[in-house]
Amino acid sequence: MIAKTQALEDWSIPMPITESAQRIAKQFASEQPTQEKAQQVYLNTLAVCAVNNYLRIIGISTNLTVGDSWNKVMRLAVDVADLWVSNLGRLECRPVEPGSLNCHIPQEVRLDRIAYIIVEIDKQFTLATLLGFSPTAASELPINQLLTLESLPEHLNKSSQLKQEPWILNSAKPC
């Protein structure tokens, strides 16, 4: 298990949280009815923006605004942090606090995702560290069982053979 944890640390990807991502996250959070829901939406949005920026850097096309996490009603109704990956489908971007051993995966996002990327958000909300991913998830996803991000493009390539893109146009906007 120590070797697995070390491998994740070696392959985790730190991504600065941009001012734009913070602004969007604050806006989405301000629309929520409770402080708890606002914090959830804030962290979810930062995680989605960090993953979106990472995928853009490695040349994977996304459409930020297609996901339920960009839908005002869906943000209010469910705990969602999805990002549309062009030609593939929804990728779930789950935030965790520093030092977390597990990541909770809400029931409503366990069925139609192509993968789950776990994102550690620092206490100052300035750095998002992409810890790894899992192709599937149950209610709790142990951090030490994540696959390294090195194998994410291969996983997405395999997924592309099974998925078709929706009618919505592609857009790879940064956060």
Secondary structure, DSSP 8 states (H G I E B T S, - for coil): -HHHHHHHHHH-EEEE--HHHHHHHHHHHHTSSSHHHHHHHHHHHHHHHHHHHHHHHTT--EEGGGSGGG-HHHHHHS---EEEETTTEEEEEEEE-TT-SEEE--GGGSSSEEEEEEEEE-TTSSEEEEEEEESS--SEEEGGG-B-GGGHHHHHHHHHTT----SS--B----
